[in-house]
Amino acid sequence: MSKKESWVKELKKITRLFKSIVADRVATQIKQETNMIYKESYLALWIKLTS
Protein backbone atom coordinates (compact mmCIF):
# COMPACT_ATOMS: atom_id res chain seq x y z
CA MET A 1 0.00 0.00 0.00
CA SER A 2 1.38 3.36 -0.95
CA LYS A 3 1.76 6.23 1.47
CA LYS A 4 -1.15 8.07 -0.15
CA GLU A 5 -3.47 5.05 0.10
CA SER A 6 -2.68 4.52 3.77
CA TRP A 7 -3.24 8.24 4.46
CA VAL A 8 -6.65 8.15 2.72
CA LYS A 9 -7.61 4.97 4.58
CA GLU A 10 -6.65 6.55 7.91
CA LEU A 11 -8.58 9.73 7.09
CA LYS A 12 -11.71 7.70 6.27
CA LYS A 13 -11.36 5.84 9.58
CA ILE A 14 -11.05 9.10 11.52
CA THR A 15 -14.03 10.57 9.66
CA ARG A 16 -16.22 7.57 10.55
CA LEU A 17 -15.15 7.81 14.19
CA PHE A 18 -15.86 11.55 14.29
CA LYS A 19 -19.31 11.09 12.74
CA SER A 20 -20.09 8.37 15.26
CA ILE A 21 -19.11 10.54 18.22
CA VAL A 22 -21.08 13.54 16.94
CA ALA A 23 -24.12 11.36 16.14
CA ASP A 24 -24.09 9.98 19.70
CA ARG A 25 -23.96 13.48 21.17
CA VAL A 26 -26.74 14.70 18.88
CA ALA A 27 -28.88 11.71 19.87
CA THR A 28 -28.42 12.64 23.52
CA GLN A 29 -29.35 16.23 22.74
CA ILE A 30 -32.51 15.09 20.92
CA LYS A 31 -33.60 13.15 24.01
CA GLN A 32 -33.00 16.11 26.32
CA GLU A 33 -34.36 18.93 24.13
CA THR A 34 -37.78 20.31 25.00
CA ASN A 35 -38.07 22.90 22.21
CA MET A 36 -39.56 21.12 19.18
CA ILE A 37 -37.87 23.47 16.68
CA TYR A 38 -34.43 22.58 18.02
CA LYS A 39 -35.39 18.93 18.36
CA GLU A 40 -36.33 18.78 14.66
CA SER A 41 -33.05 20.47 13.70
CA TYR A 42 -31.03 18.01 15.76
CA LEU A 43 -32.98 15.14 14.28
CA ALA A 44 -32.25 16.35 10.73
CA LEU A 45 -28.54 16.57 11.60
CA TRP A 46 -28.59 13.11 13.17
CA ILE A 47 -30.20 11.64 10.03
CA LYS A 48 -27.50 13.21 7.84
CA LEU A 49 -24.75 11.87 10.07
CA THR A 50 -26.10 8.34 10.26
CA SER A 51 -27.19 7.84 6.66
Secondary structure, DSSP 8 states (H G I E B T S, - for coil): --HHHHHHHHHHHHHHHHHHHHHHHHHHHHHH---HHHHHHHHHHHHHHH-
